[in-house]
């Protein structure tokens, strides 16, 4: 999550999500980009968020249909609350193009006020983690941008450590949310013991963090913010990353790439980010697409398995 103007919607799965004027509202979403030459995956998105009251939310099946039409064959739908994680686990059983990640977002943890209340919620996440279409624990991690106060930070750390253990117990990928907390995230992973598969969602570090990820075999997932001029540190990190450790995501509806900043992001905009990745890495586009798909399946497994 990155911006506060988005709200969750229970209407994401309904064709009439935008009401009687749904066709007009859907037209306000960005146009489809040029399709990719080979299919890839969006390994992190939130299809149930509304962009704003006027635009509403695009029904998730329509969203995925448009994604498939441009070469995005599947997505990982990511939970950030207990309620949304349950929805993610459920919707992944309804469409073979969806896998689920479940967790309490770092900024969610302090809302439970006490460790016993937080532990109860974490136990419910652990139960969801056993479902065959749940392939990652996330997004979890540390966020010092919004969380202030010693007690709040302690709860956030407690939650992160609990989620790490769930990932290891279930042999699932750990999907990291890291905002203004690079050193603390790395320290926690090393102290508690990282799972075999760690993904730095919406990679936000510089080349120093990239080097740490490379040394530990941790995946770096790049989003539409690599297209923004000021984010040279992201492009530098992408350029130095081994091909086998990079992933692509949208974090939809956040972080729309240029030229759509300020508009809702969606999985069907992945091709814009992939083409930018190819430019930054001076890579053949087809070869990059094939590598991204291979990497994503190495982290999350087969999209058809368990459906």
Residue pairs with C-beta under 8 A, 6 or more apart in sequence:
1 46
1 80
1 105
1 107
1 139
1 177
1 254
2 202
2 251
2 254
2 255
3 254
5 51
5 52
6 49
6 50
6 51
6 52
6 253
6 254
7 49
7 50
8 48
8 49
8 50
8 84
9 17
9 48
9 49
9 50
9 56
9 57
10 48
11 17
11 50
11 56
11 57
11 59
12 47
12 48
12 57
12 58
12 59
12 60
13 59
13 60
13 61
13 91
14 59
15 22
15 59
15 61
15 62
16 22
17 56
17 57
17 58
17 59
18 25
18 26
18 55
18 56
18 57
18 58
19 25
19 56
22 56
25 54
25 55
25 56
26 58
26 62
28 54
28 55
28 263
29 55
29 58
29 263
29 264
29 266
30 256
30 260
30 263
30 264
30 266
30 269
32 66
32 69
32 70
32 268
33 70
33 268
33 269
33 271
33 272
34 70
34 271
35 69
35 70
35 71
35 271
36 70
36 71
36 72
36 270
36 271
36 274
36 285
36 289
37 71
37 285
37 286
37 289
38 71
38 286
38 289
38 290
38 293
39 71
39 72
39 73
39 289
39 293
40 71
40 72
40 73
40 248
40 270
40 274
40 289
40 292
40 293
40 296
41 72
41 73
41 74
41 75
41 76
41 248
41 292
41 293
41 296
41 297
41 300
41 303
42 67
42 72
42 74
42 75
42 76
42 248
42 249
42 250
42 252
42 267
42 270
43 75
43 76
43 199
43 221
43 247
43 248
43 249
43 296
43 299
43 300
44 76
44 78
44 101
44 138
44 139
44 175
44 199
44 201
44 202
44 221
44 223
44 249
44 250
44 251
45 75
45 76
45 77
45 78
45 249
45 250
45 251
45 252
45 266
45 267
46 77
46 78
46 80
46 84
46 251
46 252
46 253
46 254
47 57
47 58
47 60
47 63
47 64
47 75
47 77
47 91
47 252
47 267
48 57
48 60
48 84
48 87
49 57
49 252
49 253
50 56
50 57
51 57
51 253
51 263
51 264
55 264
58 264
58 266
60 91
60 95
60 98
61 95
63 266
63 267
63 268
64 75
64 95
64 97
64 98
64 267
66 266
66 267
66 268
67 75
67 97
67 266
67 267
67 268
67 270
68 97
69 268
70 268
70 270
70 271
71 270
71 271
71 289
72 267
72 268
72 270
72 271
73 97
73 293
73 303
74 96
74 97
74 98
74 99
74 303
75 97
75 98
75 99
75 267
76 98
76 99
76 100
76 101
76 135
76 136
76 175
76 300
77 88
77 91
77 92
77 98
77 99
77 100
77 101
78 88
78 100
78 101
78 103
78 136
78 138
78 139
78 175
78 201
79 85
79 86
79 87
79 88
79 89
79 100
79 101
79 102
79 103
79 138
79 139
80 103
80 104
80 105
80 108
80 139
81 104
81 105
81 108
82 104
82 121
82 124
82 125
85 100
85 102
85 103
85 104
85 125
85 128
86 102
86 128
88 100
88 101
88 102
88 134
89 100
89 102
89 128
89 131
89 133
89 134
91 98
91 100
92 98
92 99
92 100
92 131
92 133
92 134
93 131
93 133
93 307
96 303
96 304
96 307
97 303
98 133
98 303
99 133
99 134
99 135
99 136
99 300
99 301
99 303
100 131
100 133
100 134
100 135
100 136
101 134
101 135
101 136
101 137
101 138
101 139
101 173
101 175
102 125
102 128
102 129
102 134
102 136
102 137
102 138
103 125
103 137
103 138
103 139
103 140
103 163
103 175
104 118
104 121
104 122
104 125
104 140
104 159
104 163
105 139
105 140
105 143
105 177
106 140
106 141
106 142
106 143
106 147
106 156
106 159
106 160
106 177
106 179
107 143
107 146
107 147
107 156
108 159
109 118
109 155
109 156
109 158
109 159
109 160
110 147
110 149
110 151
110 152
110 153
110 155
110 156
112 118
112 121
112 155
113 155
115 155
115 158
118 155
118 158
118 159
118 162
119 162
122 159
122 162
122 163
122 166
125 137
125 163
125 166
126 166
126 169
128 134
129 137
129 166
129 167
129 169
129 170
129 172
130 170
132 305
132 306
133 306
133 307
134 172
135 172
135 173
135 300
135 301
136 167
136 172
136 173
136 174
136 175
136 199
136 299
136 300
137 163
137 164
137 166
137 167
137 170
137 172
137 173
137 174
137 175
138 163
138 173
138 174
138 175
138 176
138 177
138 199
138 201
139 175
139 176
139 177
139 201
140 159
140 160
140 163
140 164
140 174
140 175
140 176
140 177
141 160
141 176
141 177
141 178
141 179
141 181
141 185
142 156
142 157
142 160
142 177
142 178
142 179
142 181
142 184
142 185
142 188
143 156
143 177
143 178
143 179
143 180
143 181
144 153
144 179
144 180
144 181
144 184
145 179
145 180
146 179
147 153
147 156
157 184
157 188
160 185
160 188
161 188
161 192
163 174
164 174
164 188
164 189
164 192
164 193
164 194
164 195
165 192
166 172
167 173
167 174
167 195
168 193
168 195
171 195
171 196
172 195
172 197
173 195
173 197
173 198
173 199
173 299
173 300
174 194
174 195
174 197
174 198
174 199
175 199
175 201
176 185
176 198
176 199
176 200
176 201
177 201
177 202
178 185
178 200
178 201
178 204
178 205
179 204
182 205
182 209
186 209
186 212
189 198
189 216
194 216
194 218
197 219
197 298
197 299
198 216
198 218
198 219
199 218
199 219
199 220
199 221
199 247
199 299
200 209
200 213
200 218
200 219
200 220
200 221
201 221
201 249
201 251
202 221
202 222
202 223
202 225
202 249
202 251
202 255
203 210
203 220
203 221
203 222
203 223
203 234
203 237
203 238
204 234
205 213
205 233
205 237
206 233
206 236
206 237
207 233
207 236
207 237
207 240
209 237
210 220
210 236
210 237
210 240
210 241
211 240
212 218
213 219
213 220
213 241
213 245
214 240
214 241
214 242
214 245
217 245
218 245
219 245
219 246
219 247
219 295
219 299
220 237
220 238
220 241
220 245
220 246
220 247
221 246
221 247
221 248
221 249
222 234
222 238
222 246
222 247
222 248
222 249
222 273
222 277
223 248
223 249
223 250
223 251
223 255
223 273
224 250
224 251
224 255
224 256
224 257
224 258
224 265
224 269
224 272
224 273
225 231
225 234
225 255
225 257
226 234
226 235
226 238
226 257
226 273
226 276
226 277
226 280
227 257
227 258
227 272
227 273
227 276
228 258
228 261
235 280
238 246
238 277
238 280
238 281
239 280
239 281
243 281
243 283
243 288
243 291
244 291
244 294
244 295
245 295
246 277
246 291
246 292
246 295
247 292
247 295
247 296
247 299
248 270
248 273
248 274
248 277
248 292
249 270
250 265
250 266
250 267
250 269
250 270
250 273
251 265
252 264
252 265
252 266
252 267
252 269
253 264
253 265
253 266
254 265
255 265
256 262
256 263
256 264
256 265
256 269
257 265
257 269
257 272
257 273
257 276
258 272
260 269
260 272
274 285
274 288
274 289
274 292
275 285
277 283
277 288
278 284
278 285
278 288
281 288
297 303
